[in-house]
């Protein structure tokens, strides 16, 4: 199967950008902590939600822009620290300079959606969780092994594919 979107590269780029903005190290800004040890608090998880929306319909999935969501959640033991990290992060992700930096790596930040409190109280402890969705636009590149017709010569008239 041919790869159309390099999800690992997208996640690595956004995780690195979040690390840079928050000054948290690689152990505290992660894609998932369900495998292995849970990071010490505070930490941030970045999850692709798997939703893909095509803002512009293309006939062929070659160089096709698609929008998708990354769910970003700040996990802390302290409510004010969680709110501070989440609010600063979502505000910084709206900064034109950050947009420019990630655009150089092929990712366009479209919007920050639904900042909210996702906290829960456990039996032995409480963990504060504050998160939001980051809407990004990437390019789907799909090259097929099937030949395509680029142009046809018909009675001395050349017809090209747009």
RAFENPE-V613947 format. One line per field, one symbol per residue. phi: phi as a letter, one per 20 degrees, with the letter a starting at -180 (. if undefined). burial: + if it has 24 or more other ideal C-beta (glycine too) atoms within 12 Angstrom, else -. A space follows every 50 residues. Layout:
phi->???
burial->???
This chain:
phi->.eedceffffffffffffgffdmeefedccfbdfdneffffebcdccfen eccefcfdfcedlefcdbddedcedbecfffffffffffffffefgffgf ffffdncdeeadclfbedfbdefdbcceccbbddecdcdedcdefffdee bceclmdeddff
burial->----+-+--++-++++++--++-+---++++-------+--++++++++- --------------++++++++++++----+++-++-+++-++----+-- -+----++++-+--+-----------++++++++++++++---------- ------------
